[in-house]
Amino acid sequence: MNPLLRLVPALVLACFALPGHALYKVVGPDGTVTYTDRPPPAATGRPAPVGARTEAPAGDAPLATLPLELRQVSTRYPVTLYTGADCAPCETGRRLLAARGVPFAERRVSSEEDAEALNRLTGGRSIPTLMIGTQALRGFADSDWHSYLDAAGYPRESRLPRGYQQPAATPLVQRQAEAAAQQERPAAPAPAAEPAPPPPAPPAPAGIRF
């Protein structure tokens, strides 16, 4: 038998054998990765046994705090809800998404400029409009919304972590031009001060007549 072939099982066992002490992977504050056989101090980084699954720290990405299932489907088919003020169907749709635990971004339509932008994005001006990936659902229809969310892979029951906060609604069109114009608009000049009246004339000395 070839001597090299006899070494193969030993090499395989050596690769998979566990060391007698734990091996740690340390992720430093700057993202650097270090391997060590001793748990480092808490301030050095986050130690984890090699091979263990570690989640991304919160704040690394908007979806970092979501469970894996939700993170994957939200990445493939992000959900955006377009709403308006005093819109009862918008509130009903918002409650449906919250009950299913669907992470979504809400965009508010409140002007003609917003309506034009909504038309360009979704092909219509109706609110509410639900975007699931590139699929636009105009108007609220309970069965249609559930069907498309099911097809995208969103769970029927909420899997959101405890304490999850839905981001606040934001304007569809950021009105940066208006804000810049207001900052550049010169302030009205202050009214000119009125001149002070002249002091009264001193009284004439006693005994002198004019």
Secondary structure, 3 states (H helix, E strand, C coil): CCHHHHHHHHHHHHHHCCCCCCCEEEECCCCCEEEECCCCCCCCCEEEECCCCCCCCCCCCCCCCCCHHHHHHHHHCCEEEEECCCCHHHHHHHHHHHHHCCCEEEEECCCHHHHHHHHHHHCCCCCCEEEECCEEEECCCHHHHHHHHHHHCCCCCCCCCCCCCCCCCEECCCCHHHHHHHHHCCCCCCCCCCCCCCCCCCCCCCCCCC
